């Protein structure tokens, strides 16, 4: 479906989004333990970033499976 030229930046974007979201979750938890409310942009990043990253990785995995099926597996059944 997609070429390696497109897959690699998508994978990097998914990884970056996941790391950023995990950092936002940590910031929200740290601020909550200090008794403060986290800013809205940090909370939104924590809530929506990880699901978006996982969906992007799911698309990449499904594309990889489809590409492997199209190419055929050597020695397969």
Secondary structure, DSSP 8 states (H G I E B T S, - for coil): ---HHHHHHHHHHHHHHHHHHHHHHHHHHHHHHTT----HHHHHHHHHHHHHHHHHHHHHHHHHHHHHHHH--TT--
